Amino acid sequence: MKIHEYQAKDLFKKYNIPIPKGGVAFNPDEAREIAEDLNQFPVVVKAQIHAGGRGKGGGVKLAESMDEVTTIAGDIIGMNLVTHQTGPEGRIVRKVLVEQGLNIAKELYLSIIPDRATAKVVIMASEAGGMDIEEVASATPEKIIKVYIDPLMGIQPYHCRQVAFGLNMATAVMKPFVSMLSSLYRLFMDYDCSLVEINPLVITAEETVIALDAKVDFDDNALYRHKDILEYRDIDEEDPLEVEASKFNLNYIKLDGNVGNMVNGAGLAMATMDIIKLAGAEPANFLDVGGGASAEMVENGFRIMLSDKNVKGILINIFGGILRCDVLAKGVVSAAKKTGISVPVVVRMEGTNVEEGRKILADSGLNLITAADMKDAAQKVAQFVADK
């Protein structure tokens, strides 16, 4: 789960990680009130969306007066902000973060992520901080420092010093940086994060270390342990179909293709998307209904796929084990009758009660195309969408 920058900074406060003074505003008047409380200029007005690259897209601006704060906040709130992470469709900005401007001497990059290859937590840092860190990672990866931590041992002072020395930090800021990094690691572990990132982490002319930006992502599978974090969820920043799917415990991710697919099991879902592409079409979603899906869950998954206007054909690929083929068939037939089938549906089933499932589909009176195997199913659905 992603959260906004201002929410991430709320968490930073709990762990005594230095951040600029400021607050979130939902309209220009609130932005002006925050600026008045800060009582200093310049003031930074930052769009709050779940995407990076906001500055390049015109979502981060400096204000030198109260009138500018009001004007800039008015311009940003309600704008459709397009960045390299939003895609061409962009995101509507509904709030801004208003913060004090800082006297920046140096910008750094700092992040903590899990590294599955080593089963460790890795701290990544670079002196080349700021908006273009992706270019640094691509063109000059040697400028990025990586320090690996065994999560059973936890972060040690020498880990922090290794990062600090790698960033060529001055002696005056070494101690506050080490303290901040230790706190950041603790936050990462306490909240089961999949990412904690500060870009940029700044050293000011006054030799203070401050998190100018903040990005925190959480492992969805661990959210049951963090009810307080669920309050940070902003469904306006999520795809409406993904929000709808989450209500029924469906693992659904919207993609850009035209073939909707429903599968039981994440591995089979990935293989199904691969074979759709191999057949010359593009998957419109990832949808894993899970091994223990009920007919109702299958029905809801089918309905959500059909509500995607980009879907020109559907491939249902089920290996019946815990989810029996007859249960799937009942769910598909129920959903199809309620929503109406406007696109070709290809069904490939194998496993428990497969013959009963096929009979349910055949007796439904619906135009459902059966397939002998995965290759046959993918080729049939690819042909149907190509003809549209």
Phi, psi and chi 1 to 4 in degrees:
 res  aa     phi    psi   chi1   chi2   chi3   chi4
   1 MET       -  136.0 -172.7 -178.8   91.0      -
   2 LYS   -96.8  153.6  -61.2  178.1 -175.2  -66.2
   3 ILE  -133.1  169.4   61.4  174.8      -      -
   4 HIS   -78.7  162.7  -70.7  -69.4      -      -
   5 GLU   -58.0  -45.3  175.3 -169.9   -4.3      -
   6 TYR   -65.6  -31.1   75.4   92.6      -      -
   7 GLN   -71.6  -40.3  -65.2  167.4  -32.2      -
   8 ALA   -61.6  -37.6      -      -      -      -
   9 LYS   -71.2  -27.6  -74.4  178.5  173.4  174.6
  10 ASP   -61.4  -41.8  -78.3  -16.4      -      -
  11 LEU   -66.0  -40.6  -74.7  177.6      -      -
  12 PHE   -57.2  -40.3  -79.4   14.9      -      -
  13 LYS   -58.5  -40.7  -84.7 -170.9 -149.6  173.6
  14 LYS   -62.6  -25.7  -66.4  179.5 -177.3  179.0
  15 TYR  -106.2   15.1  -74.7   79.0      -      -
  16 ASN    58.0   35.0  -63.9  -44.0      -      -
  17 ILE   -89.7  120.7  -63.4  166.8      -      -
  18 PRO   -61.9  133.0  -20.2   32.6      -      -
  19 ILE  -135.6  160.9   58.9  171.3      -      -
  20 PRO   -68.1  155.3  -16.3   29.7      -      -
  21 LYS   -71.6  144.2  -64.2  176.5 -176.6  176.4
  22 GLY   165.0 -169.9      -      -      -      -
  23 GLY  -166.4  168.9      -      -      -      -
  24 VAL   -95.1  141.7   64.6      -      -      -
  25 ALA  -129.3  139.9      -      -      -      -
  26 PHE  -104.9   -2.4  -65.8   83.6      -      -
  27 ASN  -156.5  165.9   57.1   60.1      -      -
  28 PRO   -59.2  -36.2  -26.6   35.6      -      -
  29 ASP   -64.2  -42.0  -70.2  -21.7      -      -
  30 GLU   -64.8  -37.2  -70.5 -178.6    1.8      -
  31 ALA   -62.5  -40.5      -      -      -      -
  32 ARG   -65.8  -39.6 -171.7 -176.4 -175.2   97.5
  33 GLU   -62.4  -40.3  -72.1  175.3   10.0      -
  34 ILE   -65.3  -42.7  -65.3  167.8      -      -
  35 ALA   -62.5  -37.6      -      -      -      -
  36 GLU   -64.9  -38.0  -72.7  172.7  -11.2      -
  37 ASP   -67.0  -36.2  -71.8  -19.6      -      -
  38 LEU   -67.0  -39.9  -67.4  173.8      -      -
  39 ASN    56.3   40.3 -164.6   29.2      -      -
  40 GLN  -158.3  155.2   67.2  176.1   76.7      -
  41 PHE  -132.5  152.3  -73.1   97.6      -      -
  42 PRO   -76.5  161.6   30.9  -37.2      -      -
  43 VAL  -118.0  141.2  165.4      -      -      -
  44 VAL  -102.3  131.2 -174.1      -      -      -
  45 VAL  -112.9  118.7 -176.9      -      -      -
  46 LYS  -123.7  125.5  -52.0  172.0   77.5  172.9
  47 ALA   -62.4  141.9      -      -      -      -
  48 GLN  -110.9  100.1  -63.2  -63.2  -75.6      -
  49 ILE  -137.2  164.3   60.3  170.5      -      -
  50 HIS   -86.1   65.3  -71.8  176.6      -      -
  51 ALA  -163.6  151.3      -      -      -      -
  52 GLY   -91.7  178.7      -      -      -      -
  53 GLY    75.3   22.0      -      -      -      -
  54 ARG   -65.6  -35.4  -66.6  168.3  -65.2  166.2
  55 GLY   -63.0  -45.0      -      -      -      -
  56 LYS   -66.4  -26.3  -71.3 -176.1  176.9 -179.8
  57 GLY   -87.5    1.7      -      -      -      -
  58 GLY    89.6   17.4      -      -      -      -
  59 GLY   -99.0    3.6      -      -      -      -
  60 VAL  -133.3  119.8  178.3      -      -      -
  61 LYS  -140.5  152.1  -66.6 -175.8  177.8  179.4
  62 LEU   -93.2  138.3  -78.3  174.7      -      -
  63 ALA  -118.4  135.5      -      -      -      -
  64 GLU  -106.5    0.3  -61.5  -73.0   -7.9      -
  65 SER  -155.4  167.4   67.3      -      -      -
  66 MET   -61.9  -40.5  -69.4  -61.6  175.8      -
  67 ASP   -63.9  -37.7  -71.9  -18.5      -      -
  68 GLU   -66.6  -37.3  -81.4 -166.6   14.1      -
  69 VAL   -58.7  -47.7  169.9      -      -      -
  70 THR   -62.1  -45.5  -54.2      -      -      -
  71 THR   -65.1  -48.2  -59.4      -      -      -
  72 ILE   -64.2  -43.3  -69.0  170.8      -      -
  73 ALA   -61.0  -39.9      -      -      -      -
  74 GLY   -64.5  -36.3      -      -      -      -
  75 ASP   -71.0  -38.7  -69.2  -19.8      -      -
  76 ILE   -79.8  -44.2  -67.0  178.0      -      -
  77 ILE   -66.5  121.4  -64.4  172.8      -      -
  78 GLY    98.9  -11.8      -      -      -      -
  79 MET   -75.2  154.3   76.4  179.4  -69.2      -
  80 ASN   -93.0  102.2 -172.7   44.5      -      -
  81 LEU   -89.6  121.2 -178.9   54.9      -      -
  82 VAL  -107.9  123.0  179.0      -      -      -
  83 THR  -130.1  176.2   78.6      -      -      -
  84 HIS   -67.4  -15.2   65.9  -76.9      -      -
  85 GLN   -98.7  -18.0  -69.8 -173.0   11.2      -
  86 THR   -84.8  -22.0   63.9      -      -      -
  87 GLY    82.5  173.8      -      -      -      -
  88 PRO   -64.6  -20.8   20.7  -30.9      -      -
  89 GLU   -74.9  -22.6   66.5  -82.3    6.9      -
  90 GLY    70.7 -175.7      -      -      -      -
  91 ARG  -135.5  141.7  -64.8  -92.4  177.5   84.7
  92 ILE   -78.3  130.2  -60.3  -62.2      -      -
  93 VAL   -88.9  125.1 -179.8      -      -      -
  94 ARG  -112.7   -8.1  -67.0  176.5  170.8   83.7
  95 LYS  -158.6  159.6   44.0 -165.2  163.6  -75.4
  96 VAL  -131.8  153.0  -67.1      -      -      -
  97 LEU  -102.1  124.6  177.9   60.0      -      -
  98 VAL  -107.6  120.4 -178.0      -      -      -
  99 GLU  -135.0  158.7  -71.5 -174.9  -30.5      -
 100 GLN   -64.6  145.2   66.6  177.3  128.5      -
 101 GLY   -79.2  148.4      -      -      -      -
 102 LEU  -116.7  154.5  -61.6  175.2      -      -
 103 ASN   -89.2   87.6 -169.4    5.2      -      -
 104 ILE   -82.7  127.4  -60.6  170.7      -      -
 105 ALA   -99.7  -32.5      -      -      -      -
 106 LYS  -154.8  141.5 -170.8  174.2 -175.9  179.2
 107 GLU  -112.0  134.1  -66.9 -172.4   -5.4      -
 108 LEU  -126.8  164.0  -53.8  168.9      -      -
 109 TYR  -114.1  138.7  174.0   84.5      -      -
 110 LEU  -148.5  133.2 -179.5   66.6      -      -
 111 SER  -151.0  160.2   67.8      -      -      -
 112 ILE  -131.9  128.3  -54.9  176.2      -      -
 113 ILE  -141.7  159.0   59.5  170.2      -      -
 114 PRO   -78.7  142.4   25.1  -29.3      -      -
 115 ASP  -114.0  102.9 -178.5   60.5      -      -
 116 ARG   -68.7  -26.6  -70.2  170.3  177.4   80.7
 117 ALA   -65.2  -34.3      -      -      -      -
 118 THR  -108.9   -4.3   61.0      -      -      -
 119 ALA    57.2   36.5      -      -      -      -
 120 LYS  -129.0  170.3  -67.0 -176.9  177.6 -179.5
 121 VAL   -97.2  135.1  174.8      -      -      -
 122 VAL  -118.0  131.7   59.6      -      -      -
 123 ILE   -94.0  126.4  -62.0  172.4      -      -
 124 MET  -115.6  134.8  -65.5 -161.1  -61.3      -
 125 ALA  -146.9  156.9      -      -      -      -
 126 SER  -157.1  145.3  176.7      -      -      -
 127 GLU   -71.0  -20.3  -75.0 -170.0   89.0      -
 128 ALA   -88.2   61.0      -      -      -      -
 129 GLY   -79.7  175.3      -      -      -      -
 130 GLY   111.9 -163.9      -      -      -      -
 131 MET   -68.6  -24.7  -68.2 -171.2  -65.4      -
 132 ASP  -101.4   31.0  -62.9  -41.4      -      -
 133 ILE   -64.2  -30.2 -169.6   63.6      -      -
 134 GLU   -63.2  -37.8  -67.5   86.5   -1.3      -
 135 GLU   -68.1  -36.5  -66.7  178.9   18.8      -
 136 VAL   -62.6  -45.6  174.4      -      -      -
 137 ALA   -62.1  -33.6      -      -      -      -
 138 SER   -82.2  -45.3  175.3      -      -      -
 139 ALA   -89.1  -39.0      -      -      -      -
 140 THR  -134.3   68.1   53.7      -      -      -
 141 PRO   -62.0  -19.8   21.1  -32.1      -      -
 142 GLU   -66.5  -16.1   69.4  -83.2    3.3      -
 143 LYS   -80.1   -4.2  -68.7 -176.0  178.4 -179.9
 144 ILE  -102.4  123.5  -64.3 -179.7      -      -
 145 ILE   -87.2  139.4  -54.8  155.3      -      -
 146 LYS  -128.3  125.8  -65.6 -177.3 -179.8  179.7
 147 VAL  -124.1  121.1  175.2      -      -      -
 148 TYR   -96.5  138.3  -66.4   85.3      -      -
 149 ILE  -126.5  127.9  -59.9  171.3      -      -
 150 ASP   -73.1  117.8 -176.0  -24.6      -      -
 151 PRO   -63.1  -21.3   19.1  -30.4      -      -
 152 LEU   -74.0  -28.4  -62.8  177.5      -      -
 153 MET   -90.1  -32.8 -177.7  175.6   70.7      -
 154 GLY    80.6  174.1      -      -      -      -
 155 ILE   -73.5  138.4 -165.7  166.0      -      -
 156 GLN  -119.0  158.8  -58.0  -63.4  -42.4      -
 157 PRO   -53.9  -35.1  -28.6   35.8      -      -
 158 TYR   -69.5  -27.1   72.3   85.5      -      -
 159 HIS   -62.8  -46.8  -70.3  128.3      -      -
 160 CYS   -64.0  -41.2  -60.1      -      -      -
 161 ARG   -65.7  -36.3  -70.7 -165.8  -65.0  -90.6
 162 GLN   -61.4  -41.7 -171.8  176.7  -14.1      -
 163 VAL   -67.0  -45.0  177.1      -      -      -
 164 ALA   -62.3  -44.8      -      -      -      -
 165 PHE   -64.7  -37.6  -70.7  137.5      -      -
 166 GLY   -64.2  -27.2      -      -      -      -
 167 LEU   -90.7    3.9  -67.8  172.4      -      -
 168 ASN    54.9   45.3  -65.7  -47.7      -      -
 169 MET   -75.9  143.2  -75.5 -164.6  157.0      -
 170 ALA   -69.9  154.5      -      -      -      -
 171 THR   -57.4  -36.6  -55.0      -      -      -
 172 ALA   -63.9  -29.1      -      -      -      -
 173 VAL  -104.9   -1.7  -64.7      -      -      -
 174 MET   -61.5  -49.4 -175.1   85.5   69.2      -
 175 LYS   -64.1  -49.0 -173.4  174.4  180.0  179.6
 176 PRO   -63.5  -32.3   15.3  -27.7      -      -
 177 PHE   -66.7  -44.8  172.8   77.5      -      -
 178 VAL   -60.6  -42.1  167.2      -      -      -
 179 SER   -63.9  -43.7  174.6      -      -      -
 180 MET   -63.9  -43.5 -174.4 -140.8   69.9      -
 181 LEU   -64.9  -39.6 -177.1   53.3      -      -
 182 SER   -61.2  -42.4  -64.5      -      -      -
 183 SER   -66.8  -38.8  -63.1      -      -      -
 184 LEU   -63.6  -41.1 -160.8   68.4      -      -
 185 TYR   -64.8  -40.9  179.8   86.0      -      -
 186 ARG   -62.6  -42.2 -169.7  157.3   47.6   89.1
 187 LEU   -59.6  -46.0 -175.5  157.8      -      -
 188 PHE   -56.1  -46.2  178.5   87.8      -      -
 189 MET   -76.0  -41.4  -61.5  -59.2  -69.0      -
 190 ASP   -60.5  -36.6  -73.2   -8.7      -      -
 191 TYR  -105.0   13.7  -79.5   97.5      -      -
 192 ASP    51.6   51.9  -63.1  -61.5      -      -
 193 CYS   -78.2  150.4  -62.0      -      -      -
 194 SER   -99.6  -13.7   54.8      -      -      -
 195 LEU  -162.6  134.7  167.6   70.6      -      -
 196 VAL  -128.5  124.5  172.8      -      -      -
 197 GLU  -137.9  137.1 -179.3 -177.3   75.8      -
 198 ILE  -123.6  112.4  -56.8  174.2      -      -
 199 ASN  -147.2   96.9 -174.3   31.4      -      -
 200 PRO  -100.5  152.7   32.9  -34.0      -      -
 201 LEU   -91.7  124.2  173.7   70.7      -      -
 202 VAL  -112.5  146.5  -60.1      -      -      -
 203 ILE  -105.2  122.7  -61.1  172.9      -      -
 204 THR   -86.0  168.7   67.6      -      -      -
 205 ALA   -63.9  -21.4      -      -      -      -
 206 GLU   -86.7    7.4  -63.4   77.9   24.1      -
 207 GLU    61.9   47.7  -64.9 -171.9  -39.7      -
 208 THR  -115.0  154.3   57.2      -      -      -
 209 VAL  -109.2  122.3 -178.8      -      -      -
 210 ILE  -136.2  138.3  -62.4  179.7      -      -
 211 ALA   -81.6   99.8      -      -      -      -
 212 LEU   -72.8  -31.3 -168.4   61.2      -      -
 213 ASP  -127.0  165.8 -165.8   13.5      -      -
 214 ALA  -154.2  130.2      -      -      -      -
 215 LYS  -136.0  126.4 -177.8  176.6 -178.7 -179.1
 216 VAL  -134.4  126.6  179.2      -      -      -
 217 ASP  -117.3  147.6  -65.5  -12.1      -      -
 218 PHE  -119.0  149.3  -55.4   91.7      -      -
 219 ASP   -73.1  115.5 -176.7  -14.8      -      -
 220 ASP   -56.3  -33.7  -68.5   -8.5      -      -
 221 ASN   -67.8  -14.9  -64.9  -48.8      -      -
 222 ALA  -106.3    3.2      -      -      -      -
 223 LEU   -66.4  -22.0  -73.7  174.8      -      -
 224 TYR   -62.5  -19.0   71.6   93.6      -      -
 225 ARG   -88.9   -6.9  -68.8 -159.6  -70.1 -118.6
 226 HIS  -134.9   70.6  -51.0  -69.3      -      -
 227 LYS   -60.4  -30.3  -57.0  -61.7 -176.0 -176.2
 228 ASP   -65.9  -33.0   55.1  -31.1      -      -
 229 ILE   -70.7  -31.1  -63.8  -59.6      -      -
 230 LEU   -59.5  -26.8  -74.2  172.3      -      -
 231 GLU   -67.4  -19.8  -63.0  176.2    3.8      -
 232 TYR   -79.8  -10.5  -75.1  150.6      -      -
 233 ARG   -61.6  132.8 -174.3 -178.9 -178.4 -169.4
 234 ASP  -120.3   98.8 -175.2   -8.8      -      -
 235 ILE   -70.8  -15.2   60.5  173.8      -      -
 236 ASP   -65.0  -22.7  -72.3  -28.5      -      -
 237 GLU   -91.6   -2.0  -69.1  -67.9  -45.2      -
 238 GLU  -107.9  156.4  -59.6  177.4   30.5      -
 239 ASP   -64.4  132.1 -175.0  -82.4      -      -
 240 PRO   -56.7  -35.9  -24.8   33.5      -      -
 241 LEU   -69.3  -35.3  -65.5 -179.3      -      -
 242 GLU   -69.4  -36.6  -67.1 -178.6   12.3      -
 243 VAL   -63.9  -44.3  173.1      -      -      -
 244 GLU   -61.6  -43.0 -179.0   69.0   10.6      -
 245 ALA   -63.8  -35.8      -      -      -      -
 246 SER   -64.9  -24.6   69.5      -      -      -
 247 LYS   -65.9  -23.5  -63.6  176.7 -176.7  176.4
 248 PHE  -113.1   17.7  -55.0  102.0      -      -
 249 ASN    57.9   37.8  -64.4  -43.0      -      -
 250 LEU   -98.9  135.7  -66.6  168.8      -      -
 251 ASN   -86.6   92.6  -63.8  -48.6      -      -
 252 TYR  -124.7  131.0  175.5   92.7      -      -
 253 ILE  -131.7  124.0  -60.6  172.5      -      -
 254 LYS   -76.4  137.4 -169.7  178.4 -176.5  -50.0
 255 LEU  -123.2 -175.2  -58.1  173.5      -      -
 256 ASP   -98.0    2.3  -63.3  -31.0      -      -
 257 GLY   -84.9 -163.3      -      -      -      -
 258 ASN  -126.0    4.2   53.8    7.5      -      -
 259 VAL  -112.5  109.9  176.0      -      -      -
 260 GLY   -75.1  142.3      -      -      -      -
 261 ASN  -140.0  139.8   59.3   97.7      -      -
 262 MET  -122.4  125.6  177.6 -170.6  -65.9      -
 263 VAL  -140.4  155.0 -171.9      -      -      -
 264 ASN  -110.8  110.0   63.5  -35.0      -      -
 265 GLY   113.3  129.2      -      -      -      -
 266 ALA   -64.4  -40.3      -      -      -      -
 267 GLY   -63.8  -44.0      -      -      -      -
 268 LEU   -65.5  -34.4 -174.9   58.3      -      -
 269 ALA   -63.5  -43.8      -      -      -      -
 270 MET   -63.7  -42.8  -62.2  -63.1  -72.6      -
 271 ALA   -64.0  -37.4      -      -      -      -
 272 THR   -65.3  -42.8  -59.4      -      -      -
 273 MET   -63.7  -38.4  -68.9 -167.8  -66.0      -
 274 ASP   -62.5  -43.9  -74.4  -15.5      -      -
 275 ILE   -73.3  -27.5 -156.6  167.0      -      -
 276 ILE   -63.8  -44.5  -72.1  171.2      -      -
 277 LYS   -65.5  -39.1  -69.5  177.6   70.7   71.1
 278 LEU   -62.0  -31.8 -170.2   63.3      -      -
 279 ALA   -80.7   -4.6      -      -      -      -
 280 GLY   101.8    6.8      -      -      -      -
 281 ALA  -112.7 -177.9      -      -      -      -
 282 GLU  -129.1  131.6  -67.4  -69.3  -28.5      -
 283 PRO   -68.0  140.4   22.9  -31.2      -      -
 284 ALA   -94.8  -10.4      -      -      -      -
 285 ASN  -166.7  163.9   63.4  -91.4      -      -
 286 PHE  -108.0  122.9  171.0   99.0      -      -
 287 LEU  -139.4  106.2  173.9   54.8      -      -
 288 ASP  -107.3  109.0  170.5   18.9      -      -
 289 VAL   -80.5   -9.6  -65.2      -      -      -
 290 GLY    86.2  160.1      -      -      -      -
 291 GLY   -69.6  -28.9      -      -      -      -
 292 GLY  -102.9   27.6      -      -      -      -
 293 ALA   -67.3  144.5      -      -      -      -
 294 SER   -94.2  170.5   62.9      -      -      -
 295 ALA   -60.3  -34.4      -      -      -      -
 296 GLU   -65.7  -41.3 -177.4 -176.1    9.1      -
 297 MET   -64.1  -41.5  -70.9  175.8   68.8      -
 298 VAL   -62.4  -42.6  171.7      -      -      -
 299 GLU   -60.9  -44.9  178.1 -175.4  -32.1      -
 300 ASN   -66.9  -39.6  -75.3  -45.6      -      -
 301 GLY   -61.8  -42.6      -      -      -      -
 302 PHE   -63.4  -43.6 -162.2   78.1      -      -
 303 ARG   -62.6  -41.0  175.1  178.7   55.4   79.8
 304 ILE   -65.5  -41.6  -71.2  166.9      -      -
 305 MET   -61.5  -43.5  -80.1 -165.8  -60.9      -
 306 LEU   -67.0  -23.8  -74.6  172.7      -      -
 307 SER   -79.1   -7.9   64.4      -      -      -
 308 ASP   -82.3  113.6 -176.6  -10.1      -      -
 309 LYS   -66.4  -17.3  -67.7 -179.7  169.6   44.7
 310 ASN   -79.5  -15.1  -67.1  -29.7      -      -
 311 VAL   -75.1  121.2  169.5      -      -      -
 312 LYS  -109.1   -8.7  -53.3  -57.8  179.9 -173.2
 313 GLY  -165.3  156.5      -      -      -      -
 314 ILE  -127.6  136.4  -70.2  176.5      -      -
 315 LEU  -116.9  119.5  169.8   56.4      -      -
 316 ILE  -105.4  119.2  -61.6  174.7      -      -
 317 ASN  -126.8  104.1 -174.1   15.5      -      -
 318 ILE  -124.4  131.4  -63.2  -66.6      -      -
 319 PHE  -107.6  107.4 -176.8   80.5      -      -
 320 GLY   -72.6  114.8      -      -      -      -
 321 GLY  -131.3  -97.1      -      -      -      -
 322 ILE   -66.4  -43.1  -58.7  172.5      -      -
 323 LEU   -84.3  104.2  172.0   58.1      -      -
 324 ARG   -73.0  151.8  -54.8 -168.7  -43.4  -94.6
 325 CYS   -64.6  -32.9  -67.5      -      -      -
 326 ASP   -69.4  -34.5   58.2  -43.5      -      -
 327 VAL   -64.9  -44.7  172.5      -      -      -
 328 LEU   -59.5  -47.5  167.6   86.4      -      -
 329 ALA   -59.6  -42.4      -      -      -      -
 330 LYS   -62.0  -40.7  -71.2  175.9 -176.8  175.8
 331 GLY   -65.4  -41.9      -      -      -      -
 332 VAL   -64.9  -45.6  169.6      -      -      -
 333 VAL   -63.7  -42.8  169.8      -      -      -
 334 SER   -62.8  -44.6  176.0      -      -      -
 335 ALA   -66.1  -42.1      -      -      -      -
 336 ALA   -63.9  -38.4      -      -      -      -
 337 LYS   -71.3  -34.2  -73.1 -178.3  176.3  179.2
 338 LYS   -76.5  -38.3  -72.0 -179.8 -179.8  178.4
 339 THR   -97.0  -23.8   58.9      -      -      -
 340 GLY    82.3  127.8      -      -      -      -
 341 ILE   -90.6  119.0  -62.9  178.5      -      -
 342 SER  -110.8   -2.4   56.2      -      -      -
 343 VAL  -133.7  158.2  -62.3      -      -      -
 344 PRO   -64.5  140.7  -16.3   27.9      -      -
 345 VAL  -123.3  118.5  179.0      -      -      -
 346 VAL  -104.9  130.0  178.2      -      -      -
 347 VAL  -120.2  126.9 -177.3      -      -      -
 348 ARG  -122.2  118.3  178.1  -99.1 -179.5 -179.6
 349 MET  -128.8  142.2  -69.7 -168.6  -58.9      -
 350 GLU  -146.2  153.4  -70.4  -66.6  -14.8      -
 351 GLY   114.8 -151.7      -      -      -      -
 352 THR   -60.3  127.9  -53.9      -      -      -
 353 ASN    58.7   34.6  -67.5   -5.0      -      -
 354 VAL   -64.2  -40.4   64.3      -      -      -
 355 GLU   -66.0  -40.0  -65.9  -55.7  -32.2      -
 356 GLU   -64.1  -40.1 -174.3  177.3  -17.6      -
 357 GLY   -63.0  -43.5      -      -      -      -
 358 ARG   -63.5  -36.9  -72.7  172.0  177.9  166.5
 359 LYS   -66.4  -39.6 -174.1  175.7 -173.3  -55.9
 360 ILE   -60.6  -42.4  -69.0  170.5      -      -
 361 LEU   -66.9  -42.1  -65.5  178.6      -      -
 362 ALA   -67.2  -37.0      -      -      -      -
 363 ASP   -82.4   -4.8  -66.1  -14.3      -      -
 364 SER   -72.5  -21.7   68.1      -      -      -
 365 GLY    78.8    4.1      -      -      -      -
 366 LEU   -90.5  157.1  -59.5  170.0      -      -
 367 ASN   -86.6   77.8 -175.4   22.7      -      -
 368 LEU  -110.3  129.5  -57.9  171.7      -      -
 369 ILE   -96.4  123.6  -58.1  100.4      -      -
 370 THR   -90.4  153.5   57.7      -      -      -
 371 ALA  -130.1  149.0      -      -      -      -
 372 ALA   -74.7  -38.7      -      -      -      -
 373 ASP  -154.1 -177.4   53.1   35.3      -      -
 374 MET   -62.8  -42.1  -76.3  178.8   62.5      -
 375 LYS   -63.2  -45.7 -178.7  178.3  178.9 -178.2
 376 ASP   -61.5  -42.5 -179.8   44.6      -      -
 377 ALA   -62.7  -46.5      -      -      -      -
 378 ALA   -64.0  -41.9      -      -      -      -
 379 GLN   -65.3  -39.4  -71.2  176.3  -20.4      -
 380 LYS   -65.6  -47.1  -78.4 -179.8  176.5  176.5
 381 VAL   -68.9  -34.6   76.8      -      -      -
 382 ALA   -64.6  -37.3      -      -      -      -
 383 GLN   -66.9  -41.1 -176.2   60.9   52.4      -
 384 PHE   -61.9  -46.4  -74.2  128.7      -      -
 385 VAL   -71.7  -27.3  -61.7      -      -      -
 386 ALA   -69.3  -30.5      -      -      -      -
 387 ASP   -79.3  -11.7  -67.0  -20.1      -      -
 388 LYS   -85.5      -  -78.5 -171.7  169.9  -68.9
